[in-house]
């Protein structure tokens, strides 16, 4: 890699549809927010000749981060695809957001890609969330390379950052993380900073000078070669240790010279199978220049070292009924299996689906089967429908370049798939298939909303349905207890984007209101009540009297109704009416308007009238009796308690446990896990963890994650219960 001289912008800078899987590379760019992923994508597009020297496409738009919201927020908030061509290879560059709130877009990019470029800022280093994504890629064997950016920073130190990357990403084998090139600095500026103007190839021992704005190759000065000897030796040993030729190391240690071509071929094979992780440097082109530093080397690495879609393991596929189905790996002539990795809406075109084709060939105007399963808990209904797709295109900035078909291994955009949602499978109409959805983080930050006005209320339901269809990391809840509409998000930035999309895309203005948890009520002691409903107003009157006793039960018991009437004081046909009235009142609550639970209600006695008693009268009497019993009893307010599991780095265990205790949490235990992390199990009142998704991220510097599930309701402390009751009284 890096041994060829390039004086042209690739064989074809503008990528269209690929003609065979071997001519495709799908690469996702990963890194923390501000590391320079989007800038790097635009630099690669410029070098490949896909954009002009101002980094723009013909309509004046950027190739990435072209969304108006991204411009306002000055950061990526969604996955974007930028296809370029280099030496006859189509490279699908998948630019992902680095901010933790948009990890769903990152996961979609990982699903669609076959290799990853980890972008690391020389001035900021490697953060905890980037390490976690590296571990996820390692778990599935995804090939990776590292790109160090921001070399223009006064604090930038390429060698030190390479060492940090080897420590962070190398695990048990730091020698598998080594640089392929060393940066060369130009003359020192008046401020004392010497800019990086070129690279020297450690294998080829050639100098690549970018000072003029175009890559120029030359022989390095003799005095430079000793400076790279140590790094070159380490690189050669690292490559040989991963070589499939087991005799190569023995020959090398014996003093036998190893041909550079052999080393490059072994390097490419090791990178493609995820056994070696090269480190490269990159910087955007100066204004008016045609090539950014290191961009040619990166494009060579991608085309020659990263795997083709044929080298990716075939995804697990079943029929919609669950029967396993075997497919040939990435075969354009096989049955169609494609997946919607992203859904977005365009005000002019309508819904646009970004699709990765794993098998078969997708053609424009084809009728396909759309299967969506497994996300019903997030507001995505299971469905199996046939749909006729619209036009196929490859995106570039705001443009969509039409194509007639998309083969296995490639990505493209599909227009007018009205039913397909993110994560859905597209397959042949006569051979419906289903891919298992990829793992998505649970949204754990609640956002309670209500329509701003009556016109907004009419559009709210449809707008929310479209919003959730686009983003499977968002969950829509219609809470029957609190009567609130709740959008569950991953964080505050995720919530802000959701509100902005509702307003700008779907024309729905909403107000954010305080989120309420589902409280319950119960009796704190035994109490009795008498319900008397007697009315005479001409014709048939209403007559029903019943006497009940209420006693508390253990948590989780629900409501028991017991009939102990003797002597027919309440006729048998009206006893179910009393129970119905009691249960209806319990559902409404007896003190603060929250459902009553965990009590036994015993019907002891009553009176009836031969003419005026009725089902409705005894229902009313039952409700009145329960209210009277509550008036003479201690009513406890019950709050939901969640079982929480927090996975956190060992350095933050003490801080997290202290924080949980401050939230009235009870730590149940800890468990050591791999990677220097600890799993903390605790029970915490839900009212205390409404913003825990935000607070935990701040507490752990973005390195911790948690899950939660409902455990039970239990009595709320008296002072907190009284405060809530006071709020209810004030509101009413």
Helices and strands as residue ranges (DSSP letters): G 21-23, E 24-30, H 37-47, H 68-73, E 80-86, E 89-95, G 100-102, H 103-112, E 115-121, H 128-139, E 143-149, H 158-169, G 174-176, E 177-179, E 181-188, E 194-201, E 206-209, E 216-219, H 222-241, H 247-253, H 260-272, E 277-281, H 295-305, G 309-311, E 317-318, E 324-325, E 337-346, E 350-359, E 361-363, E 367-372, G 376-378, E 383-388, E 392-396, E 399-403, E 405-407, E 411-415, E 425-428, E 434-435, E 445-451, H 454-470, E 475-479, E 484-489, H 492-504, E 510-513, E 520-523, E 527-535, E 542-552, E 559-563, H 572-588, E 599-607, H 615-631, E 635-649, G 650-652, H 653-662, E 666-673, E 677-685, G 686-688, H 692-700, E 705-715, H 718-731
